[in-house]
Amino acid sequence: MNKELAVIAKHNFNSLGATHINCSTGDGLATVLQQQYDTIYIDPARRHSAKGKVFFLKDCEPNVVGKTEDILSHCETLLIKTSPMLDISVGLSELKNVVEIHVVAVDNEVKELLWLIRKNAPGTIAIKTVNITKTQVESFDFIHGTKELPSYGLPQRYLYEPNAAIMKAGAFASVSNAFVVLKLHINSHLYSSDELIEFSGRRFIIKQTIPYRKSEMRMHLAGIKANVATRNFPETVQVLRKKWKIKDGGEIYLFFTTDMNNERIVLICSKINS
């Protein structure tokens, strides 16, 4: 849309030796609908002239909501990149013929959602999650909408916290069944097992489980140095640190959560480095 930016992009492509890329100005959606392609890739601009930074598809430019069937009449495959803030259920309500959703995280921070759309979509949608770190690539796939029931249990010897891509995808029941681990509570999204397994996320040894009571906190945790996280817990990390004078950092990890019996507990853990 911006001619100056198009000139700059063209210059940069040529400088990098990418001379096979053609740059055009104007309404990109209108332009591509004049020809036929194998694949169309759309990365809608997430800045709106009136609303500033946006992440809803309808606020991005171009607005592709309700237009995927028209676009598919000009290609076999459509790939759309959206904000990591976009709710997957909202995206599915706005986009038709979705075949796959790729949730891409780098160093446990979700960076992008990629929506793969094709003609004659089979009806099932594969969700593929990936977390890319300096040392490994964690992948976990599942089928959206599959009615799975996780197995629940009290904390055992090891604790597992799914990576950010899995959390974004909402694969909570699938994680329990795929890795054969026990979910601590329907809303806690923490898992446990007696034997150590490979897992797409962080792993911990549970040193001790204590009830969240004033006497127990004063005896075990008041004034210590630890990393603090909450999962399905009514108080925030900031409130807990201030309340119990917990210093930040160190080798101890504290998970304030709720177990399957709806009891508030604290898991005192040490991290297992992969």
Buried (B, 14 or more C-beta within 10 A) or exposed (E): EEEEEBEEEBEEBEEEEEEEEEBEEEEBBEEBBEEEEEEBEBEBEBEEEEEEEBBBBEBBBBBBBEBBEEBBEBBEBBBBBBBBEBEBEEBBEBBBBBBBBBBBBBEBEBBBBBBBBBEEBEEEBBBBBBBBEEEEEBEBBBEBEEEBEBEBBEBBEBBBBBBBBBBBBBBBBBBBBBBEBBBBBBEBBBBBBEEEEEBBBBBBBBEEBBEBEEEBBEEBBEEBEBBBBBBBBEEEBEEBBEEBEBEEEEEBBBBBBBBBEEEBBBBBBEBBEE
